[in-house]
């Protein structure tokens, strides 16, 4: 996720909180962490898609030795952290869905079509 995309999503989330009056003030650090977790999730998913769920870590091509891709653990931890952050922001599932929709509108792909960063988390 580019810095430009992060700024768009951050501004959409900030606007949402201000417009909805669900919180008088919110923790901008949590919003930054939310964006970071989304980025970690997207990166881990891409790594898993590219290399698979298990990777060959053997230096000898004749004797493969497979281990679980470390990105799976990173992905799982980031999902837990994301859920924790959303809870700390006191968002109901309905409000989370609204933010998901806002993030989809905030980021466009190279063809000008909306891309949801949140949906890349498997939600």
Backbone as ProteinMPNN parsed JSONL, in Angstrom:
{"seq_chain_A": "XXXXXXXXXXXXXXXXXXXXXXXXXXXXXXXXXXXXXXXXXXXXXXXXXXXXXXXXXXXXXXXXXXXXXXXXXXXXXXXXXXXXXXXXXXXXXXXXXXXXXXXXXXXXXXXXXXXXXXXXXXX", "coords_chain_A": {"N_chain_A": [[0.862, -1.162, 0.0], [0.69, 2.098, -0.937], [2.12, 5.211, 0.249], [0.543, 7.334, -0.443], [-1.954, 6.08, -0.777], [-2.357, 5.289, 1.869], [-2.633, 7.792, 3.104], [-5.001, 8.667, 1.928], [-6.846, 6.76, 2.901], [-6.539, 7.189, 5.658], [-7.487, 9.821, 5.854], [-10.151, 9.411, 5.088], [-11.081, 7.749, 7.168], [-10.7, 9.431, 9.374], [-12.449, 11.499, 8.666], [-14.82, 10.055, 8.742], [-15.075, 9.477, 11.508], [-15.343, 12.067, 12.523], [-17.662, 12.98, 11.22], [-19.62, 11.114, 11.996], [-19.881, 11.369, 14.699], [-19.375, 9.401, 16.553], [-17.282, 9.196, 18.208], [-15.854, 11.629, 20.218], [-13.188, 12.323, 20.263], [-10.523, 10.57, 18.793], [-7.998, 8.095, 18.815], [-5.282, 8.864, 17.046], [-2.992, 7.421, 16.731], [-3.841, 4.798, 16.88], [-5.236, 4.662, 14.491], [-3.139, 4.936, 12.692], [-1.778, 2.568, 13.323], [-3.714, 0.744, 12.549], [-3.683, 1.104, 9.765], [-1.077, 0.258, 9.278], [-1.235, -2.442, 10.029], [-3.02, -3.338, 8.088], [-1.397, -3.057, 5.863], [0.654, -4.904, 6.491], [-0.859, -7.251, 6.423], [-1.678, -7.332, 3.735], [0.841, -7.556, 2.477], [1.774, -9.996, 3.562], [-0.166, -11.773, 2.589], [0.347, -11.595, -0.152], [2.915, -12.654, -0.239], [2.384, -15.269, 0.599], [0.734, -16.104, -1.47], [2.573, -15.988, -3.557], [4.792, -17.662, -2.823], [3.636, -19.849, -1.626], [2.13, -22.063, 0.888], [3.964, -23.636, 2.193], [7.498, -23.653, 2.231], [10.566, -24.425, 0.559], [13.399, -24.828, 2.343], [15.842, -25.948, 2.141], [19.288, -26.149, 1.373], [20.344, -27.85, -0.324], [19.498, -28.919, -3.424], [18.766, -31.513, -4.075], [17.766, -32.658, -1.805], [15.06, -31.759, -0.625], [13.68, -29.676, 1.92], [10.947, -28.835, 3.624], [9.233, -26.134, 5.142], [6.746, -24.395, 7.078], [5.537, -21.466, 5.624], [6.776, -18.455, 6.868], [5.261, -16.168, 6.615], [2.645, -16.847, 7.038], [2.29, -16.954, 9.808], [2.824, -14.264, 10.37], [0.688, -13.102, 9.031], [-1.517, -14.154, 10.488], [-1.047, -13.065, 13.049], [-1.189, -10.338, 12.456], [-3.869, -10.105, 11.694], [-5.15, -10.648, 14.139], [-4.189, -8.452, 15.601], [-5.303, -6.383, 14.104], [-8.063, -6.794, 14.551], [-8.093, -6.295, 17.302], [-7.364, -3.594, 17.361], [-9.528, -2.451, 16.017], [-11.501, -3.003, 17.877], [-10.573, -1.482, 20.042], [-10.944, 1.0, 18.978], [-13.57, 1.17, 19.325], [-15.538, 0.309, 17.488], [-18.494, -0.785, 16.015], [-19.606, -3.785, 14.325], [-21.121, -2.915, 12.13], [-20.192, -0.275, 11.787], [-17.548, -0.849, 11.181], [-17.892, -2.016, 8.708], [-18.708, 0.216, 7.246], [-16.35, 1.719, 7.265], [-14.76, -0.036, 5.855], [-15.975, 0.167, 3.351], [-15.424, 2.852, 2.851], [-12.64, 2.764, 2.647], [-12.416, 1.297, 0.348], [-13.346, 3.078, -1.538], [-11.402, 4.98, -1.36], [-9.024, 4.193, -2.541], [-7.679, 3.706, -5.71], [-7.068, 1.491, -8.428], [-4.527, 0.952, -10.989], [-6.058, 1.311, -13.218], [-8.029, 3.027, -12.574], [-10.108, 1.951, -11.186], [-11.95, 1.278, -8.173], [-10.195, -0.042, -5.37], [-10.223, -2.193, -2.685], [-8.413, -2.05, 0.131], [-8.898, -3.13, 2.603], [-10.415, -5.381, 2.002], [-8.524, -7.101, 1.104], [-7.637, -8.383, 3.28], [-9.011, -10.631, 3.703], [-11.437, -10.384, 4.832]], "CA_chain_A": [[0.0, 0.0, 0.0], [1.545, 3.274, -1.046], [1.897, 6.265, 1.242], [-0.6, 8.108, -0.953], [-3.147, 5.31, -0.424], [-2.52, 5.374, 3.317], [-3.153, 9.126, 3.426], [-6.41, 8.698, 1.522], [-7.624, 5.962, 3.846], [-6.498, 7.892, 6.94], [-8.4, 10.969, 5.801], [-11.526, 8.89, 5.058], [-11.416, 7.273, 8.51], [-10.812, 10.621, 10.211], [-13.702, 12.153, 8.288], [-15.915, 9.219, 9.232], [-15.225, 9.696, 12.946], [-15.838, 13.426, 12.762], [-19.034, 13.097, 10.713], [-20.56, 10.219, 12.666], [-19.946, 11.733, 16.121], [-19.316, 8.209, 17.402], [-16.27, 9.484, 19.207], [-15.459, 13.03, 20.205], [-11.796, 12.295, 19.81], [-10.059, 9.205, 18.617], [-6.56, 7.958, 18.898], [-4.701, 8.82, 15.701], [-1.98, 6.369, 16.719], [-4.545, 3.565, 16.535], [-5.533, 4.695, 13.056], [-1.87, 4.625, 12.034], [-1.535, 1.142, 13.517], [-4.682, 0.047, 11.704], [-3.156, 1.144, 8.401], [0.122, -0.586, 9.242], [-1.678, -3.839, 10.052], [-3.569, -3.621, 6.763], [-0.256, -3.219, 4.967], [1.272, -6.191, 6.813], [-1.746, -8.308, 5.958], [-1.595, -7.377, 2.276], [2.171, -8.072, 2.123], [1.846, -11.418, 3.919], [-1.0, -12.521, 1.642], [1.059, -11.642, -1.426], [4.022, -13.598, -0.046], [1.801, -16.62, 0.643], [0.298, -16.417, -2.841], [3.755, -16.139, -4.407], [5.658, -18.783, -2.442], [2.85, -20.98, -1.142], [2.008, -22.226, 2.328], [5.214, -24.199, 2.694], [8.627, -23.261, 1.376], [11.746, -25.271, 0.621], [14.488, -24.097, 2.977], [17.059, -26.744, 1.99], [20.319, -25.612, 0.482], [20.639, -28.935, -1.25], [18.322, -29.117, -4.284], [18.419, -32.934, -4.146], [17.115, -33.03, -0.549], [14.209, -30.648, -0.206], [13.206, -29.623, 3.302], [9.878, -27.846, 3.605], [8.733, -25.557, 6.382], [5.61, -23.489, 6.915], [5.915, -20.109, 5.244], [6.668, -17.559, 8.026], [4.246, -15.15, 6.349], [1.371, -17.311, 7.588], [2.277, -16.466, 11.192], [2.715, -12.807, 10.315], [-0.689, -12.824, 8.63], [-2.414, -14.46, 11.603], [-0.805, -12.079, 14.101], [-1.694, -9.039, 11.99], [-5.333, -10.165, 11.752], [-5.508, -10.485, 15.553], [-3.908, -7.06, 15.963], [-6.3, -5.554, 13.427], [-9.314, -6.927, 15.304], [-7.896, -5.617, 18.574], [-7.385, -2.152, 17.101], [-10.913, -2.082, 15.712], [-12.222, -3.032, 19.151], [-10.123, -0.318, 20.821], [-11.576, 2.188, 18.386], [-14.988, 1.048, 19.708], [-16.352, 0.252, 16.283], [-19.408, -1.904, 15.878], [-19.427, -4.419, 13.014], [-21.723, -2.061, 11.099], [-19.272, 0.834, 11.555], [-16.384, -1.42, 10.5], [-18.288, -2.182, 7.313], [-18.688, 1.545, 6.619], [-14.942, 2.076, 7.039], [-14.325, -0.911, 4.761], [-16.48, 0.777, 2.123], [-14.672, 4.093, 2.641], [-11.292, 2.44, 2.171], [-12.554, 0.841, -1.039], [-13.503, 4.268, -2.373], [-10.234, 5.847, -1.231], [-7.875, 3.71, -3.308], [-7.962, 3.265, -7.073], [-5.976, 0.757, -9.057], [-3.911, 1.657, -12.111], [-7.054, 1.529, -14.256], [-9.022, 3.954, -12.063], [-11.195, 1.236, -10.514], [-11.712, 1.229, -6.728], [-9.571, -1.225, -4.807], [-10.385, -2.211, -1.24], [-7.272, -2.568, 0.881], [-9.455, -3.928, 3.687], [-10.883, -6.677, 1.512], [-7.363, -7.968, 0.896], [-7.36, -9.074, 4.529], [-9.804, -11.84, 3.788], [-12.693, -10.067, 5.533]], "C_chain_A": [[0.906, 1.221, 0.0], [1.204, 4.294, 0.04], [0.705, 7.135, 0.837], [-1.917, 7.408, -0.597], [-3.427, 5.388, 1.065], [-3.105, 6.724, 3.725], [-4.626, 9.236, 3.066], [-7.28, 7.956, 2.521], [-7.68, 6.65, 5.203], [-7.472, 9.065, 6.942], [-9.855, 10.526, 5.771], [-11.96, 8.421, 6.446], [-11.599, 8.461, 9.447], [-12.122, 11.341, 9.937], [-14.894, 11.368, 8.823], [-16.153, 9.471, 10.726], [-15.797, 11.072, 13.243], [-17.295, 13.568, 12.344], [-20.034, 12.28, 11.519], [-20.756, 10.554, 14.141], [-19.945, 10.506, 17.027], [-18.272, 8.382, 18.493], [-15.902, 10.949, 19.079], [-14.017, 13.156, 19.724], [-11.4, 10.836, 19.674], [-8.546, 9.221, 18.576], [-5.973, 7.835, 17.5], [-3.606, 7.767, 15.603], [-2.632, 5.037, 16.357], [-4.891, 3.524, 15.054], [-4.27, 4.391, 12.265], [-1.548, 3.139, 12.152], [-2.48, 0.294, 12.673], [-4.167, -0.019, 10.269], [-1.918, 0.253, 8.261], [-0.257, -2.06, 9.22], [-2.273, -4.241, 8.707], [-2.451, -3.852, 5.752], [0.455, -4.557, 5.211], [0.448, -7.349, 6.27], [-1.646, -8.455, 4.447], [-0.25, -7.962, 1.823], [2.281, -9.573, 2.41], [1.017, -12.255, 2.948], [-0.298, -12.661, 0.293], [2.212, -12.653, -1.356], [3.511, -15.045, -0.051], [1.337, -17.036, -0.746], [1.49, -16.712, -3.745], [4.516, -17.42, -4.097], [4.907, -20.008, -1.949], [2.85, -21.065, 0.376], [3.233, -22.866, 2.959], [6.315, -23.875, 1.689], [9.799, -24.216, 1.61], [12.892, -24.436, 1.191], [15.82, -24.838, 2.877], [18.027, -26.047, 1.034], [20.719, -26.637, -0.571], [19.403, -29.198, -2.112], [17.873, -30.572, -4.388], [17.693, -33.428, -2.896], [16.249, -31.864, -0.07], [13.774, -30.787, 1.26], [12.206, -28.483, 3.392], [9.487, -27.419, 5.013], [7.545, -24.666, 6.058], [6.145, -22.1, 6.591], [5.735, -19.178, 6.446], [5.607, -16.467, 7.841], [2.871, -15.557, 6.875], [1.236, -16.836, 9.031], [2.13, -14.959, 11.261], [1.286, -12.403, 9.987], [-1.651, -13.026, 9.803], [-2.275, -13.443, 12.737], [-1.364, -10.718, 13.713], [-3.218, -9.0, 12.017], [-5.802, -9.974, 13.197], [-5.301, -9.043, 16.002], [-4.934, -6.116, 15.348], [-7.63, -5.601, 14.179], [-9.235, -6.215, 16.647], [-7.974, -4.094, 18.403], [-8.81, -1.685, 16.812], [-11.764, -2.08, 16.976], [-11.852, -1.816, 19.997], [-10.706, 0.979, 20.273], [-13.089, 2.19, 18.635], [-15.906, 1.076, 18.497], [-17.239, -0.981, 16.299], [-19.145, -2.562, 14.529], [-20.011, -3.576, 11.875], [-20.797, -0.884, 10.761], [-18.005, 0.347, 10.851], [-16.676, -1.596, 9.012], [-18.276, -0.843, 6.575], [-17.255, 1.977, 6.323], [-14.363, 1.231, 5.915], [-14.754, -0.323, 3.42], [-15.731, 2.075, 1.813], [-13.279, 3.796, 2.095], [-11.329, 1.959, 0.727], [-12.664, 2.027, -1.975], [-12.237, 5.114, -2.396], [-9.089, 5.452, -2.149], [-8.335, 3.223, -4.676], [-6.773, 2.49, -7.604], [-5.463, 1.55, -10.262], [-4.887, 1.935, -13.247], [-8.168, 2.455, -13.788], [-10.2, 3.282, -11.388], [-10.912, 1.189, -9.019], [-11.136, -0.108, -6.292], [-9.748, -1.145, -3.3], [-9.164, -2.844, -0.605], [-7.793, -3.493, 1.96], [-9.858, -5.31, 3.2], [-9.719, -7.627, 1.248], [-7.007, -8.725, 2.161], [-8.151, -10.341, 4.67], [-11.118, -11.625, 4.507], [-13.815, -9.959, 4.57]], "O_chain_A": [[1.788, 1.35, 0.849], [0.141, 4.238, 0.659], [-0.044, 7.61, 1.69], [-2.875, 8.053, -0.17], [-4.575, 5.534, 1.486], [-3.974, 6.789, 4.595], [-5.41, 9.828, 3.808], [-8.325, 8.456, 2.939], [-8.736, 6.697, 5.835], [-8.195, 9.278, 7.916], [-10.712, 11.184, 6.361], [-13.094, 8.673, 6.855], [-12.549, 8.495, 10.229], [-12.823, 11.745, 10.865], [-15.865, 11.954, 9.301], [-17.291, 9.656, 11.156], [-16.646, 11.217, 14.123], [-18.079, 14.211, 13.042], [-21.173, 12.706, 11.707], [-21.702, 10.071, 14.764], [-20.456, 10.561, 18.146], [-18.37, 7.785, 19.565], [-15.667, 11.451, 17.98], [-13.692, 13.996, 18.885], [-11.914, 9.976, 20.39], [-7.918, 10.251, 18.33], [-6.15, 6.811, 16.84], [-3.318, 7.273, 14.513], [-2.055, 4.239, 15.619], [-4.842, 2.462, 14.433], [-4.322, 3.666, 11.271], [-1.096, 2.521, 11.188], [-2.089, -0.747, 12.146], [-4.211, -1.074, 9.636], [-1.74, -0.421, 7.246], [0.333, -2.842, 8.475], [-2.054, -5.358, 8.238], [-2.546, -4.729, 4.894], [0.814, -5.257, 4.264], [0.991, -8.31, 5.725], [-1.541, -9.568, 3.933], [-0.206, -8.768, 0.894], [2.817, -10.327, 1.598], [1.45, -13.329, 2.53], [-0.345, -13.722, -0.329], [2.447, -13.408, -2.3], [4.136, -15.93, -0.636], [1.523, -18.183, -1.152], [1.417, -17.592, -4.603], [4.851, -18.179, -5.006], [5.482, -21.093, -1.863], [3.478, -20.258, 1.061], [3.505, -22.654, 4.141], [6.093, -23.829, 0.479], [9.991, -24.738, 2.708], [13.304, -23.447, 0.585], [16.815, -24.408, 3.461], [17.629, -25.445, 0.036], [21.353, -26.31, -1.575], [18.376, -29.647, -1.602], [16.728, -30.841, -4.749], [17.075, -34.492, -2.918], [16.663, -31.082, 0.786], [13.535, -31.89, 1.752], [12.565, -27.314, 3.255], [9.421, -28.228, 5.938], [7.361, -24.238, 4.919], [7.093, -21.626, 7.217], [4.637, -19.115, 6.998], [5.115, -15.909, 8.822], [2.026, -14.698, 7.128], [0.17, -16.364, 9.429], [1.402, -14.435, 12.104], [0.738, -11.479, 10.587], [-2.494, -12.172, 10.077], [-3.272, -13.012, 13.315], [-1.946, -10.023, 14.545], [-3.8, -7.962, 12.332], [-6.745, -9.223, 13.449], [-6.142, -8.479, 16.702], [-5.38, -5.166, 15.991], [-8.25, -4.564, 14.414], [-10.208, -5.599, 17.081], [-8.585, -3.402, 19.217], [-9.241, -0.643, 17.307], [-12.652, -1.241, 17.124], [-12.723, -1.191, 20.601], [-10.932, 1.934, 21.016], [-13.795, 3.102, 18.205], [-16.919, 1.776, 18.483], [-16.775, -2.089, 16.568], [-18.515, -1.95, 13.667], [-19.449, -3.535, 10.781], [-20.636, -0.536, 9.592], [-17.45, 1.059, 10.013], [-15.816, -1.355, 8.166], [-17.878, -0.778, 5.412], [-16.975, 2.532, 5.26], [-13.566, 1.72, 5.114], [-13.979, -0.319, 2.463], [-15.438, 2.365, 0.652], [-12.795, 4.483, 1.195], [-10.386, 2.184, -0.032], [-12.135, 1.993, -3.086], [-12.017, 5.879, -3.335], [-8.263, 6.295, -2.5], [-9.266, 2.425, -4.781], [-5.623, 2.785, -7.279], [-5.906, 2.669, -10.52], [-4.578, 2.716, -14.147], [-9.146, 2.657, -14.507], [-11.184, 3.941, -11.05], [-9.753, 1.072, -8.621], [-11.537, -1.165, -6.78], [-9.446, -0.113, -2.701], [-8.91, -4.035, -0.781], [-7.196, -4.539, 2.213], [-9.665, -6.3, 3.905], [-9.919, -8.839, 1.176], [-6.161, -9.619, 2.127], [-7.99, -11.066, 5.652], [-11.844, -12.584, 4.767], [-14.95, -9.698, 4.971]]}, "name": "protein", "num_of_chains": 1, "seq": "XXXXXXXXXXXXXXXXXXXXXXXXXXXXXXXXXXXXXXXXXXXXXXXXXXXXXXXXXXXXXXXXXXXXXXXXXXXXXXXXXXXXXXXXXXXXXXXXXXXXXXXXXXXXXXXXXXXXXXXXXXX"}
